[in-house]
């Protein structure tokens, strides 16, 4: 599940944000966030800073004005698709393809 979760982040990144995006081209602005005590970037394509482009948030049930539509149970909205990929995985569905099953990690024999 962890691998699927992280793979979905990679797939989303490549789908949502063009590789080699030039921050200046899109009007990114750096500013200091006192609450976080760090520098943060503002992107006009992602105004709430949840790493999911505002234009696609509604198609995933997310609110483009909130960093975390569903609160702490999910995290920032970019986690929604990764969690969905993880939750939809049927445990054991790839056992026949798993070179380590049976094995010590799967509870089987050596």
N, C-alpha and C positions, 0 to 999 in steps of 0.2 A: 504494500500500500504506500509506503514511503516513497519508493521509486516512482510509482505512478503519479503521486502528488507532485514531486519535484519535476518529473517529465512534463506535466501539464503546465507548470510555471514556465519552463523553457519554450514549449509550443506557443503559449499565450504571448510571451515576450516577442517572439518572432512574428506572430500574426498581428499583434497590436502596435508594435513599435518597430519601424523600419530599421534594419541593421545599419549602423553608421549614421544614425540621425544626428544632424547638426543642431545642437541646442540653440545657437543664435538664430538659426533659420525659423524656429518655431516660437521665438520670443520668451524663452525661459528667463526667469529672474531669480537671482539668489537673494535671500534675506535672512536675517537672524531671527529665530523663533525663541523668544525669552522663556516660554513655558517648557520647551524641550532643551533649552540651552545648547542649541546647535544651529548651524547654517542649513537652510532648506531651500529647495528649488520650487518655483511656481511654474507650472506648465499650462498654457492656455487650453491644451487638449485634455487636461486632467486637473481641473480647478480645485477639487477636494483633496488631491494628493494621495489617492488610494492606489495608484499605479494601474488603474483600469481606465481607459479612455472614456470620457463622459458620454460620447456618442453611443457606445455599446452597453453601458451600464443597464439601461432599462431592459434590454434583451436578456439579461441575466438576473432580472429581478432586483437590481440594485438602484439606489438613489444617487444620481450624479452630484448631489449637494452634500453627501455624507461620506466621510472616510470609511465608516463602518456601518453599513445599512443594518446589519443584524446584531450589532454590539459585539461584546467580547467573546461570545460563543464561537464566532467565526474569525474575527480579526478584520483587518482592512479588506475592502471589497475584492482586491485581486486574489484573495484566498478562496473565494467562492467556487471558481471553476476547478481549482486544485483539490479542494475538499470534495467536490462532486465526483471527480475522477476517482478519488480514494474511496469514498463511500459506496460507489457503484461497483466496486471490484468484488467479485464473488470469490471468497477465500477457497482455495483448493482448485480453482478452475484451470490453473496451469501446471498442476502437479505432474502430468504426463510429460511436460516439456522441461521440467526442472531437473537438471543434472545432479543436484545435491539431494534429491528426494528418492529413496530414503537416505537419511544421513543423520549425523549428530544434531544438526540444527533443526531438522524436521521431526525429531523424536524417534527416528528409525534406527536401524542397526548401523554399525560402522560402515 
